[in-house]
């Protein structure tokens, strides 16, 4: 161990530094207490040199601990409309049909009073916005500021914490660009960046004008890093093949550019005998290669992943210049140290982790199985080895981020990486440079590159359509992740240590047991479990039956189409965290556009056996998934059979309802009976009470009556509910008025308590909240 650390002196300081950064996440104390703790560590370092590495823990704590903004500013303006003014601290981020402004707010005007503040805010405008750049001072009129919302379910992505690490605490929304006033560049120091941004914008418009969708979006993504316009369906295809990294300008693209220019400079320099005899060509080549990668950083718009990749590539090239290139792990550690020193929150970014682990895996395999590029066979084997090891080292991150394992990842990467990295990306970069000279000169090259991109997209579509392209898998637990990486490292170490060969099989078996624990638990489950999810505008209930079967109930009215955001980001995360990759019954109580968009995603993501819908009005993608995956579909309005699972009976109740246009519709309520539990799920309990089904004794008098109704309008509705149905438990999303809690009634609010879970136990049940 000592010889290893002696050769790689930066590894240990980096580990202690990372520990210091992570400790600010693990230790839930104030920044003042963290600063005091770091001071103690510094004193210990001066007291005894043996504790010198504690200095790096202290450094990690100091640079990652944050001073929160004045809470009065946030509390004063959130959920209120105001005019805000500040400086753009980041370039505009354009999405499919919207734009994001990143604003350092200096003043807020509310109720004709102006307040000086210093808060970072994200403002979303429902349009594509141009002509505003980093460093511009702008005013946003009549914007409502809100805090970021977390969905309090197991497996949730902590949005608040994600933005808090970036010192962003509020967000706002405006419908169009008429709410924005730009005062231009605030400082001349941003003039160069503004000039680059203008050229990138003009190039993006040029590409979209001359190329068809979606190849135009792929072209701009690969060339200038503007990838937000790529449709979600196409992104899903890339994810299923394990080639999403090709859409992002990051380490892979920059590495290809560096490699190409390195060989070009090396070839040119070696044409001169005098240079060969007088200078060290590899060192000069490395120095010259730094220039094009810096240029590529400008072209990409200074995207954060690219800046990190430039730092890593530059440090490696410098190591060649100073004759330290053989200390590759040390070089990687130095790059990671500098990146985290500049931006400690990078340790939590997926792109940083994927890049770092991929390179680390390649370095390790090169140590034990040296990579060669002398012959064509060597090059093929090296490509296969590097792709395989990068996949192995990043697999847990991919699973816990996307919930999939791509079965075609290795062949897809071997086919498409050479095409994209060594042909399409260089041609795109050249076309950008030519465009700045003359658009007519650039156009033939753009059209040639477009043919290659169309070929690429055709290949992606054909491969991703195969049923074996990918499989959905639940998230790995922390224990499983540790055991996975321990197994991988032991595989390499056992080559030089015979004693460890007996430990590796044990670790592998433990890994398999921990990953299969959820499946075994579901098969042996003898209780009914019902989960009421915190899913925003959705009314989502997940039911686990005692025989291992499950059911997902989804509904809710949507005022606007969020393109299935809840299904993709909330429901999917909950299911994967809960170890679910198969849904037996998916029941839709409403069929609006937003829900159908999310349903098509769920059908493609999970192995759904039965789909029940409230009506036959489905969109094309849902029908496509039904036919492609042989899903058995039932229209509840035209007839169905009640479901029986052991002691559990599930029935649908149709209640007549009139919408705003006075067109008669049916709304679905769901009744679940299990031994001594009688549950009624209704999206609008007041309408349900008025309907004729109330008189049909839908809730058995001799059972524990539980009602899930997302919204209770007022005390009158609550009292009618009690008189008509007499529940013992009421679960709702939120009660927006002061109410007197009736006797013998338990009320649970999802907005306050998070996800609610009911577990049957013999003839009784237990209610748990996610806040426990």
N, C-alpha and C positions, 0 to 999 in steps of 0.2 A: 504493500500500500504506500509506503514512504517513497520508494522510487517513482511510483506513478505520480504522486503529488509533487515530487521534486521536479519532474519533467513538465508538469502542468500546474504551475504555481497560481494560476488565476482561478482554478476550479473551486478550491475551498473558500476563498473570499466571496466568490459568486454565490455559493450555497448559503453562506451565512447572510449575505446581503438579501437574497431572495427570502430567507426565513424572516428577516426583519420586515420586509414588505408584507408578507403574508400574516405576520403577527398583528398588524393593524386591522386585518379583517377578522382574525380569530378572537382578539381581545376586545370586548365591547366596552371600552372606556373612552373618556374624552381625550381630545388631542393634547390637552395640557398634561394629563396623566401619562400619556405616551411619551411626551417630550421629557418629562421627569424621569421616566424609566430609561430612556436612551441616555440621559445624563449620567445615571448610575452606572450604566455599562461602559461609558467613556472613562469614568473614574476608575473602574476596575481594570481597564486596559492600562492606564498609567501606573496603577498600583503594582501590577505584575505583568510582564511581557508575555507570559504564558496565555494570557487572556486577550491577546492582540486581535484575534478574529472577532471578538465581541464588538469591536469598533465598527465592523461592517453590518452587524445586526443593528447597532445604533444608527448608522447611516441610513439603512433601509427604513427604520421607523420614522426618522426625521423627515425624509423626502416624501414619504407616502401618507403621513398623517396630515389631515386637512383641517384648516380653520373654517368652520361653517360660517355662512353669511349671516348677517343680522336677521334673526328670525322675525322681527317686526316687519321687515320689508316683505318677506314672503307671506306672512299672515295677513298683511294689510291689503295685498293686491290679488291674491289668488281668488279665483271664482268671481272676479269683477272685470268689467270691460274698462280698458284704459288705452291711452296713447303712450307708446314706449319709444325711446330713442337711444341709439347706441352705435357701436362699431362692429362690423362683421369680423369675427375672429377666425372664420373658416370659410372656404369657398362654398357656394351654393351646391346643395346635393339634389340632383334632379331624379325623380322617380317616374314610374309609368305615366301617371297623370297628375303629378304634383311636384312641388319643390320645397326644400327645407332651407330655412335661413338660420344661421348660427350667430346669435347677436349677444355682444357684451353690453348690457343695458346700463346706461348712465343716468337716465331720468325717466320718471313715470308721471304722466299727467292724468289725474282722476278727479272728477267732480270740480273741474276748473282749478285744481291745485297741483303744483309741480313739486315732485319729491326727487331728491338726489339719491340714487341707489347704485349698487355695483353687483349685479347678478347676471349670470349667463342664462340665456333663454333660447329655446328652439321654437321657431314659428313656422308652421306649415301653411303654404298657400296652395289652393286647389287649382293650380295652373303651372305651366312651365314658365319660369322667370329667367330673363336674360338681362345683361347690362349692369349687374351688380356683382361686385367682386370683394375678395378679402381686403379689409382696410377701408371700405366705404362706410360712410356714416349715413344711416337711414332712420326714418321714422315710420313706425307701423301704427296705423290708426284703428281705433275701436277693436282691439284684440282682447279676447278673454283669456287670462292666464290661469293655468291649472297646474296642480302637482301631477307627477307621473303616477299612474295607477298600477298597482300590483294585483294580480289575481291569486288569492290566497288558497292555493291547492298544493298538494304534494307534487314535487317536480317543477314548481313554478320557476320562471326566469325572473330574477329580481331586477326589474326595470329601474326602480328607484336607486338601488345601489350601483347599477351600471352607469347611470348618468351622474350620480354623486361622485364617483371616482374621477369624472371629467369636470367636476365643479359646476354641473348643470342641474338646476333644481326646479325649473318651471318650463312649461310648454304653452303654446298658443296656436290658434287656428284662425285664418282669414279666408273668405270665399274666393277672392280674386285679387289681382295686382293693383286695383284702384285704391287699396288700403295702404299702399307703400309709397313713400316719398324718399327719393335718393338725393343726397347732397354731394355725392361724388367721393373721390379719394380723400381720406382724412389726413394722410401723411404721404410724403413723397417716397418714403422708404418702401411702399408697396407698389410703386409704379412699374417695376420690372415684373412682379407677379401679375399685375393687372394686364400688362401687355401679353404675357403668356396665356392668361385666361381668355383674353379676347381672341387670340389665334386659335385656341382650342375650340371655343364656341363656334367660330366661323367654319372650322374644319368639320365639326359635328353636323352643322346645318348643310354643308356641302355634301357630306356622305348621305344624309337622310333625303336630300333632294334627288340624288342620282341613283340611289340603291333602294330596293324594295325591303319592306319589313318582313321578317325580323333580322335578315342578314345585315341591314344597316346598323342595328343595335349591337350585333356581335362585332362588327367592324370597329365601331367607336369604343366598345369595351376593350378589345384587344390592342387598340392603338393608343387611345388617350385615357383609358380607364373609366369612361362614363358608361357604367353597366346597369344603371337603375331602370333603363327602359326595356330591358329584356323581360318578356312575359314570364309569369310564374310557371306556366306549363312547361316552357322550355328549360327553365331552371331545374324543375323536378326531373326532367329527362337527363340533364347533366349530373344531378346528384345520384340518380339510380345507377349511373355508369362509373361513379367515383371520379369524375373529371371536372368537378365544379371549380377546381383551382385554375383551370385553363381560362375561365372568364375573368379572373382577377389579375390585374397587373401587380405582381408581387415578386417574391424571390425566384420563382421558376422562369418568368419572362425575363427578368433582369439578368439572371444567370446565363440564359441563352444568349442575350445581347452581349454580355461580357465575354462569353466564350467565342462568339463569332468574331468580335473585334480583336480579341486576343490573338486568334489564329491569323487574322488579316494583317495585323501589325507585325506579328512574328514572321510571316511570310515575306512581307515587304522589307523588313530590316535585314533578313537573311539574304536578300538579293545583292547586298553590298558586302564584299569581302573585307573592306576596310572596317566597317562597323563590327563585323564578326570578330575580327582580330583585336580591335581596340576596346570595345565595350562589352558589358554583360547584357546580351540581348534579352534574356528573360526578365531582367529587372527593368529595362527600358520599356519593354512590351507591357509589363504590369503597370508602370506609371502612365503610359499612354492610354491604357484601357479604362482608367479612372474617368477620363474625359467623357466618353460616350455614355457611361452609366449615370454620370451627373446630368448630362443632357436628357437622358431618358426620364430622369426624375422630374425635370421641368415639363416634359411632354405629358407626363401622367398627372400633372396638376398637384404635385407634392402630396400625393395620397400617403396616408400614414404607413400602410404596409410597404410601400415602395421606399419610403425614407428608411425604414428599418432594413430592408433588403440592401439598399445602397450602403448603409453603415457596415453591414456584415461583409458585403463584397469588397468595399474599400479597405477594411481592416485586413482581409485576406490578401489583397493585392499589396498592401503595405508590408505584410509579413514576407512576401516574395522579395520585395525591394530590399528589406533589411536582412534577408537570409534566414528567416525563421519559419518558412512555409511548412517545414516538416512537423512543427508543433501545432497540428491542425485543431486538436481539442482545446488547446490553450487559446488559439485564435478565435474559435467559436465562443469560448467563455468570455473573452475580452469584448467581443461584439455584443453578446447578451448583456454584459455588465454596463456598457455604454448606453445601449438602448433603454435599459431599465433606469439608469441614472437620469436620462432625459425625460422618460415617461414611465414612472413606476406602474401605472395601470395597465401597461402592455402585457404584464404577466397574466392578466385575466382575459386578454384578447385571443380568440381562437386562431386568427391568422399567425400571430407570433408563436403560439404553442405548436401549431402544425409545422411551420417552417423550421423551428428549432429542433423538434423531434425528428423530422425527416433528415436533416443534415446530420444530427447525432447518430441516427441509425446507419447512415451511409458511412460515416467515419468508423463506426464499430465493425461493420461487415468488412470494410477495407483492411482493418487491423488483423482480422482472422482469416478472411478469404479475399486476398488482394485483387483489386479491380484492374483489368488490363484493357488496352485499346489499340494493340499493335496490329491485329488481323481483324478481318470482318467477323469471324467467329467470336473473337474477344469482345468486340463492340456489342454484338447481339447479347452475349452472356452478361456483360456489364450492365446493359440496359435492363435486362431481366432482373438481375440482382438488385439494382438500385430501386427499381419500381416495387419489387417484392418487399424489400426491407423498409422502404418508406411507408408502404401500406401497413405492414406489421406494426411499426412504431406509432403510427397515427390512428390505428383502428379503434382503441377505446374512446378517443376524442371524437371520431366520426360517429360512432354509435351513440354517444351521449349528447351529441349536437343534432344529429339528423335521424337517429333511430333506424338506420339501415346498414346492411352489409352488401356491398356491390360484388356480385359474383363474377362480373365481367370487367372489374376494375383494371386488372393487370393487362389483358389483351387490349382494352380500350385505350389505356395510357400508352402502351407500346405502339399502337397505330396512330393515335392523334397527336401525341407530344412532338414527334419529329415534324409533322405537317405544320402544326401551329407555331412551335417555338423557333424552328429553323427556316421556315418559309413565310408563313402568313404574317407573323409579328414583325420580322425584318422588312418585308415589303410594305407593311402598314406604316412603319416608322419612316421609310424612304418616301412614301407617298405624302406623308405629313410634311416632310422637309420640302418636297417639290411643290406642294400646295402653297407654301409661303412664298414661293417664287412665282408660280403661275398655276392656276387651277386647271387650265387646259392641258398643261404638261403632265399634271398629276393624274388626270382622269383615266387615261389608258391603263396605268398601273393599278388604280383603284378597281377598275372593271375586271382586270386579270385576277386580282386578289379576291374579288367578290365571287368569281367562279370557284376558287378554292374553298371559300367559306361555305358556299352552297353545297359543295361536295361533302364538306365536313358536317354540315347540318343534316344532310341526307343520311350519312352514316350514323350520326347520333340518334336520329329518329328511328332508323331500322333496328339498331342494337337495343335501344331502350324499350322498344315495343315487345321484345322477347320476354316471355314469362320468367326466364331464369336470370334476367338482368340484375335483380336485387331482391333481397328479402328484408322485411321489417323485423327488427329485434328490439326487445326492451332495453332500457338503459342499464348499464353496469353499475353496481354499487361501488362504493369506495374500496371496500375489501376486495371485491373481484378485480378492480382495476390494479390495485397494488399487487395482487397475486399474478395477474397477467404479465405485468412488466418484470416481476421477479422471475417468472418462468422464462421470459425472453432473454434476460441477462444471464440467467443460469445456463441457458443453452449455449451461449458463447463461452462463458467462463469454464464450463466443464471440459472444454477442449484442452485446457491447460491444468486442470485440477481434477484428478480421478475421484477424490473423496466426495466431491459435490454431485457426482453422477447419480448417487442414490437419493439425493434430496430432490432433484428436479421432478421425477415422477410424482412424488408426494405433493409438491406445490401445484402441479398440473391437475391432479385429482381434486385438490381443495378448490382450485379455480372452477372446475366443472361443477362441483357440488354447490358452490355459492351462486353460480349463474343459473342453475336449475332449481334453486330453492323455491322461487316464485311459482314455477309450474307444479312442483310437488305439493306446495301449500294449497293451490287452487284445486287440485285433484282430490285432496283429502279434506277439503272444506265441507263442513256439515251445517254451516250457518248461512242465513240469508244476509247479505251485506248490501246496503243502499247508500250511494254517495250523491249528495246534492252539491254540485260544483259551483264555485265562484267563477262564473263565466260571463260577467258583464250583461250585455243585452240578451244573451241566450238563457233559456230555461233548460239546463242540462242535468240529467240524472243518469247515473250508471248503476246497474244492478248486477250483483254476483249471486247466482243461484247456488243452492247447496249441492248440486250435482256437477258443478264445474262450468255450467253454461253461463253466459252473460248477456246483457242487453244494454244498449246505449239509447237513451231517449233525448231527442234534441228538438228544440223549438224556440219560439220567441219572435216578436215583431221587430223589424229593422227599418229605421227611418231612412237609412241610406245604405248603399252596397259597400261593405267593407272587404269584399272579395274573399270571404271565408276566413278572415283574420282569426276569429275565435277558434274555429276548428283546427286551423293550422298551428296556432301558437299556444293555445290554452288546453283544449281538449286532448290534442295529440300528446302534449307534454305530460299531462296527468296519466293517460293510458300507458305510455311507455315507462314512466316512473313506477307505475303500479304493476309492471311486468306483463302488460297486455299487448299482444301482437295480433290477436284474433278477436273479432266481434261477431257473436252469433246472430244477434238481432239488432238492427239499426232502425229505430222508429222516429219518423219525422212528424211532429204534431203541426208544423206549419211548412209551407213550400215556397217561401219568398225567395227572391233572387240571391240574396246574401247567403241564406242557409243552403241553397242548392249548390252554390259555388264551393262552400265548405264541404258539402256532402260528397261531391265528386273527388275532393282531395282525400277524405276519409276512406272512400271506396277503393282508391288506388293505393292507399297507405296500409290499410289493415285488411286482413282476410275476413271479409264480411260474407256471411252465408245467406241471411235473409234481410231484405229491405222492405219496410212497411212505410207507406207515405199517405198523407192526408190529401188525397186527390191524385190525378194522373198528370198534372201539369208539371213536367220535369224538363230540365234543359238538356241540350245535346250531349254535354260531357257526362252527365249522370247516366243517360241511356247508353252511351258508349262503354262506360265502366260496367254497367249491368250485363251487357252482351259479351264484353271481353272476358269477364271473370265468372260468367255463368251464375250470377247472383239471382236468387229467387225473389221476385218482386210481388208485393201485394198492395192493392189500393184499399185502404181501410174503409172508404166510403161505399165501395161496391160489395163488400163482404169479407169476412175473416172468421177464423176459428179461434176461440179463447185458447190461451197457452197454459199448459200444465207442466210443471217441473217439480216432481216429488210432492212436497207439501205446499208448494207455491202455485197460485193461480193468477194469471194476468189477463185482464179484460179491457177492451176499448169502449168508451162511452162517447157517443156523438151528441153534442148539444147544439141546437139551432142558434145561429148568430147572424146579426146584420151588420154590414160594414157601413162606412160613411156614404157610400153610393146606394145604400138600401138594397144591395144585392144579397140574396139569401146564401149563406155559407154554413158549413158545419165545422165546429171546433172540437178537437179530440181531447178528451180527458182519459186518464189511465188509472185503473184500479188494480191494486196488488193485494191479494189475500195470502197470508202465511200464518197458519196456526192462530195465535192470539193477536196478530197484527193486521190491521186493515188500513192501507195507504191509498189516498186519493191524490193524484197529480193533475192539477188543472191550471192552465195559463191565465185564466180569468175567472176567479171563483165567484165574483158577483154575477156575471152572466150565467155561470153554471147553476147558481142557486135559483135564478129566475126560470131556468129551463125546466122542461117537463121531467127530465130524468131525476130531479130531486125527489119526486114522489115514489121512486122505485126502490127505496131502501138500499141505496148503493153502499152505505156503510153499516155493517152489522152492529146492532146495539150491544152485543156482548163481547166486543173486541176493543183493543186499544186503537182508537181512531187517530190517524196521523194525516194531516193535510199539508201538501206543498202547493202554495199559491204564491207566485213571484211578487205580486203587488196587492196590497190591501189599501183601498182608496181612502177610507175614513173610518171613524168609530162606528158609524151606522152599518157599514159593510161588515166590520168585525163582529158586531152584535148579531147581525142576521146570520152570519156564518155559524156562530155558536148556537143560536136557537134552532137553525135548520139541520145542521149536521152534528153538532155536539162533539168536536174533536178534543182529545186530551193533549195533543201536540200540534202546534202550527209552525211550519217552516216557511219563511218568506225571504225575499232578497233584502228588502229595506222597508221600514215603516216611517214615512216622512211626516208624521204628526205625533203629538203627545197623546198617549192613550193610557187608559187605566187597565192594568193587567187583570183579566178575569180570574176568579178562583178556579183551581183545578185545571189550568191551562198553561202549558209550557210554550214559550215563544222563542224561536231561534231566528236571528237575522244574519244571513250569509255575509252581508256587507261589513258587519262588525266582527263576526266570529269565524269567518272563512268557511271553507267547505264543511258541510255537516254530514256525519256518517252515522247510519243506524245499523246495528248488529243484533240479529235475533239470538236469544239465549234461552233455550228450552221454551217455556211459555211466556217469556218476557222479552225485553229488548233493552239495549244500551245505546245512548246517544252521545257521540263524541264530536268535538269541534277541532278544526285545524289549528286553533290557537293554543290548544293544550300541549 
